[in-house]
Amino acid sequence: ADADVTEVAWLDFYETWHATLALRSQVEAEVAQQIFDAILTDDDVLLGLGVAYTFRDAIIESGRAPVFILSQLKQGPGKHVKANAYKYSQKLDRELANIRRIQTPQ
């Protein structure tokens, strides 16, 4: 969900986020659940995705999204990823390192 939001690709951006968040019930790792929690408690993320969800089936002239939808997606999920991607990556890397340590025979 790190792609930029564009007038043409906004629906793909939304669908990627939707599919990613739908995986939550299949993920058991505590760190991953913490990241899902952080994303899903960000009101701007929820607002942006909610706006896109509302307009997902709308017929929009020339396939271009209204500025309002783009703005909500950029200020919600787009901004969240840009602000937190490094932190999330570090948390996941630490967790994977811990798993490898546990799996390595001593």
Backbone as JSON, one array per atom type, in Angstrom:
{
  "sequence": "ADADVTEVAWLDFYETWHATLALRSQVEAEVAQQIFDAILTDDDVLLGLGVAYTFRDAIIESGRAPVFILSQLKQGPGKHVKANAYKYSQKLDRELANIRRIQTPQ",
  "N": [[0.83, -1.2, 0.0], [2.03, 1.12, -0.57], [1.98, 2.68, -2.77], [1.67, 5.67, -4.77], [-1.1, 7.93, -4.7], [-3.08, 8.51, -7.42], [-4.99, 10.28, -9.94], [-5.97, 8.43, -11.73], [-5.3, 5.91, -10.69], [-6.48, 5.68, -8.19], [-8.5, 3.94, -7.31], [-7.3, 1.43, -7.44], [-5.36, 1.85, -5.49], [-7.01, 2.12, -3.21], [-8.21, -0.47, -3.24], [-5.99, -2.1, -2.82], [-5.26, -1.37, -0.21], [-7.63, -2.19, 1.09], [-7.6, -4.99, 0.61], [-5.22, -5.66, 1.92], [-5.79, -4.98, 4.62], [-7.84, -6.77, 5.03], [-6.53, -9.13, 5.4], [-5.92, -9.3, 8.04], [-7.26, -11.06, 9.89], [-6.08, -13.45, 9.3], [-3.52, -13.34, 10.13], [-1.24, -14.12, 12.62], [0.89, -13.17, 14.1], [2.02, -11.18, 16.77], [3.3, -8.68, 16.54], [2.59, -7.91, 13.95], [-0.17, -7.65, 14.33], [-0.15, -5.48, 16.06], [0.69, -3.49, 14.32], [-1.44, -3.47, 12.49], [-3.38, -2.58, 14.33], [-2.42, 0.02, 14.84], [-2.74, 1.21, 12.36], [-5.52, 0.95, 11.95], [-6.57, 2.48, 13.97], [-6.13, 5.02, 13.29], [-7.75, 7.81, 12.59], [-7.73, 9.37, 10.26], [-6.89, 7.59, 8.3], [-9.05, 5.81, 8.29], [-11.1, 7.56, 7.51], [-10.24, 8.34, 4.92], [-10.23, 5.84, 3.58], [-12.9, 5.21, 3.89], [-14.19, 7.2, 2.39], [-13.24, 6.54, -0.18], [-14.33, 3.97, -0.38], [-17.05, 4.59, -0.44], [-17.28, 5.82, -2.94], [-16.44, 3.88, -4.71], [-17.89, 2.4, -6.63], [-18.89, 4.32, -8.24], [-19.56, 6.0, -11.3], [-17.18, 7.71, -12.8], [-16.3, 10.49, -14.62], [-14.14, 10.03, -17.34], [-12.62, 8.25, -15.83], [-11.34, 9.53, -13.8], [-10.66, 10.52, -10.52], [-12.53, 12.58, -8.25], [-11.14, 15.54, -6.79], [-11.52, 15.64, -4.03], [-11.65, 12.93, -3.18], [-9.06, 12.04, -3.82], [-7.57, 13.73, -2.16], [-8.42, 12.89, 0.41], [-7.49, 10.25, 0.44], [-4.75, 10.67, 0.15], [-4.16, 12.21, 2.44], [-4.94, 10.49, 4.4], [-4.55, 7.23, 4.37], [-2.26, 7.31, 2.64], [-0.53, 9.27, 3.77], [-0.19, 8.14, 6.3], [1.25, 5.77, 5.78], [3.62, 6.83, 4.69], [4.57, 8.23, 6.9], [5.0, 6.22, 8.77], [6.19, 3.91, 7.72], [8.95, 3.22, 7.92], [9.25, 2.77, 10.69], [7.45, 0.62, 11.05], [8.67, -1.28, 9.41], [11.09, -1.66, 10.77], [10.15, -2.76, 13.2], [9.04, -5.18, 12.28], [11.34, -6.36, 11.18], [12.9, -6.72, 13.51], [11.28, -8.56, 14.86], [11.36, -10.74, 13.07], [14.09, -11.33, 13.26], [14.21, -12.18, 15.92], [12.64, -14.49, 15.74], [14.22, -16.04, 14.02], [16.45, -16.4, 15.68], [15.35, -17.99, 17.69], [14.69, -20.25, 16.22], [17.15, -21.2, 15.4], [19.35, -23.83, 15.95], [20.9, -24.5, 19.07]],
  "CA": [[0.0, 0.0, 0.0], [2.96, 2.23, -0.57], [1.88, 3.39, -4.05], [1.11, 7.02, -4.73], [-2.49, 8.07, -5.12], [-3.21, 9.33, -8.62], [-6.36, 10.41, -10.42], [-6.37, 7.23, -12.46], [-5.05, 4.7, -9.91], [-6.99, 5.79, -6.82], [-9.28, 2.77, -6.95], [-6.32, 0.37, -7.16], [-4.79, 2.2, -4.2], [-8.0, 1.73, -2.21], [-8.38, -1.92, -3.23], [-4.79, -2.67, -2.2], [-5.44, -1.18, 1.23], [-8.73, -3.04, 1.53], [-7.13, -6.38, 0.6], [-4.21, -5.8, 2.97], [-6.45, -4.98, 5.92], [-8.66, -7.98, 5.11], [-5.65, -10.23, 5.81], [-5.69, -9.24, 9.48], [-7.75, -12.24, 10.59], [-5.23, -14.6, 8.97], [-2.17, -13.08, 10.65], [-1.17, -14.43, 14.04], [2.02, -12.51, 14.76], [1.63, -10.06, 17.63], [3.82, -7.42, 15.98], [1.74, -7.56, 12.8], [-1.44, -7.18, 14.87], [0.1, -4.13, 16.58], [0.72, -2.59, 13.16], [-2.84, -3.34, 12.07], [-4.04, -1.71, 15.32], [-1.99, 1.41, 14.63], [-3.37, 1.68, 11.11], [-6.98, 1.0, 12.08], [-6.99, 3.48, 14.96], [-5.84, 6.33, 12.72], [-9.01, 8.32, 12.05], [-7.53, 9.86, 8.89], [-6.87, 6.41, 7.43], [-10.42, 5.32, 8.18], [-11.87, 8.52, 6.72], [-9.82, 8.22, 3.53], [-10.73, 4.58, 3.03], [-14.36, 5.3, 3.86], [-14.57, 8.02, 1.23], [-12.98, 5.74, -1.38], [-15.32, 2.9, -0.39], [-18.32, 5.19, -0.84], [-17.28, 6.16, -4.36], [-15.78, 2.83, -5.49], [-18.7, 1.95, -7.76], [-19.41, 5.48, -8.98], [-19.04, 6.21, -12.65], [-16.52, 9.01, -12.75], [-15.93, 10.88, -15.98], [-12.8, 9.68, -17.81], [-11.9, 7.44, -14.86], [-10.56, 10.38, -12.9], [-11.31, 10.73, -9.23], [-12.65, 13.96, -7.78], [-10.05, 16.01, -5.94], [-11.83, 15.3, -2.64], [-11.25, 11.54, -2.92], [-7.59, 12.01, -3.83], [-7.1, 14.41, -0.95], [-8.67, 12.04, 1.58], [-6.59, 9.1, 0.39], [-3.38, 11.15, 0.4], [-4.03, 12.67, 3.82], [-5.23, 9.37, 5.29], [-3.64, 6.09, 4.25], [-0.98, 7.67, 2.03], [0.28, 9.97, 4.77], [0.12, 7.19, 7.38], [2.34, 4.89, 5.34], [4.86, 7.61, 4.57], [5.03, 8.61, 8.23], [5.26, 5.08, 9.65], [6.75, 2.75, 7.02], [10.26, 2.85, 8.49], [9.0, 2.23, 12.03], [6.84, -0.69, 10.88], [9.69, -2.15, 8.85], [12.02, -1.98, 11.85], [9.46, -3.68, 14.13], [8.95, -6.49, 11.64], [12.7, -6.9, 11.08], [13.28, -7.2, 14.85], [10.5, -9.77, 15.13], [11.93, -11.82, 12.26], [15.39, -11.68, 13.85], [13.9, -12.97, 17.12], [12.17, -15.81, 15.29], [15.4, -16.77, 13.52], [17.27, -16.78, 16.84], [14.68, -19.09, 18.36], [14.72, -21.42, 15.34], [18.52, -21.66, 15.2], [19.76, -24.79, 16.99], [21.97, -23.96, 19.93]],
  "C": [[0.86, 1.24, 0.0], [2.86, 3.05, -1.86], [1.31, 4.79, -3.86], [-0.32, 7.0, -5.22], [-2.52, 8.99, -6.33], [-4.68, 9.36, -9.04], [-6.86, 9.14, -11.07], [-6.28, 5.98, -11.57], [-5.62, 4.73, -8.5], [-7.76, 4.55, -6.39], [-8.37, 1.58, -6.67], [-5.68, 0.6, -5.8], [-5.73, 1.77, -3.08], [-8.11, 0.21, -2.1], [-7.18, -2.64, -2.62], [-4.87, -2.55, -0.69], [-6.51, -2.12, 1.77], [-8.28, -4.5, 1.63], [-6.1, -6.62, 1.7], [-4.86, -5.88, 4.34], [-7.33, -6.21, 6.11], [-7.84, -9.2, 5.54], [-5.49, -10.32, 7.33], [-6.1, -10.52, 10.2], [-6.89, -13.48, 10.33], [-3.83, -14.48, 9.55], [-2.17, -13.3, 12.16], [-0.1, -13.66, 14.79], [1.58, -11.27, 15.53], [2.1, -8.72, 17.07], [2.96, -6.98, 14.79], [0.39, -7.04, 13.28], [-1.3, -5.77, 15.45], [0.11, -3.11, 15.44], [-0.69, -2.39, 12.61], [-3.6, -2.41, 13.02], [-3.7, -0.25, 15.08], [-2.65, 2.0, 13.38], [-4.86, 1.92, 11.32], [-7.47, 1.94, 13.18], [-6.64, 4.9, 14.5], [-7.11, 6.82, 12.01], [-8.88, 8.8, 10.61], [-7.48, 8.71, 7.89], [-8.29, 5.92, 7.21], [-11.29, 6.25, 7.35], [-11.53, 8.39, 5.23], [-10.35, 6.96, 2.87], [-12.25, 4.58, 2.93], [-14.86, 6.1, 2.67], [-14.37, 7.21, -0.06], [-14.0, 4.61, -1.5], [-16.66, 3.42, -0.91], [-18.39, 5.41, -2.35], [-16.75, 5.04, -5.26], [-16.56, 2.37, -6.7], [-19.26, 3.1, -8.59], [-18.79, 5.54, -10.37], [-18.49, 7.63, -12.68], [-15.98, 9.31, -14.14], [-14.45, 10.66, -16.25], [-11.97, 8.91, -16.79], [-11.1, 8.24, -13.86], [-11.35, 10.66, -11.63], [-11.46, 12.21, -8.92], [-11.51, 14.3, -6.82], [-10.28, 15.61, -4.48], [-11.39, 13.87, -2.29], [-9.73, 11.44, -2.86], [-7.02, 12.61, -2.56], [-7.27, 13.53, 0.28], [-7.75, 10.83, 1.6], [-5.14, 9.51, 0.66], [-3.18, 11.54, 1.85], [-4.32, 11.57, 4.83], [-4.21, 8.27, 5.15], [-2.28, 6.44, 3.65], [-0.02, 8.32, 3.02], [0.71, 9.02, 5.88], [1.29, 6.3, 6.99], [3.65, 5.65, 5.27], [5.43, 7.96, 5.94], [5.5, 7.41, 9.05], [5.95, 3.88, 9.0], [8.07, 2.29, 7.64], [10.08, 2.19, 9.85], [8.42, 0.81, 11.93], [7.86, -1.7, 10.35], [10.68, -2.59, 9.93], [11.4, -2.97, 12.84], [9.4, -5.09, 13.55], [10.32, -7.14, 11.51], [13.17, -7.45, 12.43], [12.56, -8.5, 15.19], [11.04, -10.96, 14.34], [13.28, -12.27, 12.79], [15.18, -12.53, 15.1], [13.45, -14.38, 16.75], [13.34, -16.65, 14.8], [16.28, -17.25, 14.66], [16.66, -17.99, 17.54], [14.77, -20.37, 17.54], [16.12, -21.99, 15.16], [18.9, -22.63, 16.32], [20.95, -24.25, 17.79], [22.97, -25.0, 20.3]]
}
